Amino acid sequence: MDVGWKVMTVGASLVSGVVANKIVDVIWHTAFHKSRPKGDDLTEPLRDAIVFAVVSSTVAAVVNQVVMRRTAKWYGLNTAKSDGSAA
């Protein structure tokens, strides 16, 4: 068990969450010229809520993968799959 790697993954996850939120804010404001839908505002159109969910989860997944791969590279972990192909 590599405690250093576990600490790095927690930090990388926090950073990726913050970065993803900022990117989603910019995308949403650029595309729709309004602020993002609030979770407790049930007056928002369902279409906006669904589109926001898709956009935010996609951005979060992509940013998380990029940050985790760069963290692994920086930390010195081999990111290749066990069968020898690149990840």
Stockholm file with secondary structure:
# STOCKHOLM 1.0

chainA/1-87         MDVGWKVMTVGASLVSGVVANKIVDVIWHTAFHKSRPKGDDLTEPLRDAIVFAVVSSTVAAVVNQVVMRRTAKWYGLNTAKSDGSAA
#=GR chainA/1-87 SS CCHHHHHHHHHHHHHHHHHHHHHHHHHHHHHHSSCCCCTTCTTSCHHHHHHHHHHHHHHHHHHHHHHHHHHHHHHTCCCSCTTSSCC
#=GC SS_cons        CCHHHHHHHHHHHHHHHHHHHHHHHHHHHHHHSSCCCCTTCTTSCHHHHHHHHHHHHHHHHHHHHHHHHHHHHHHTCCCSCTTSSCC
//
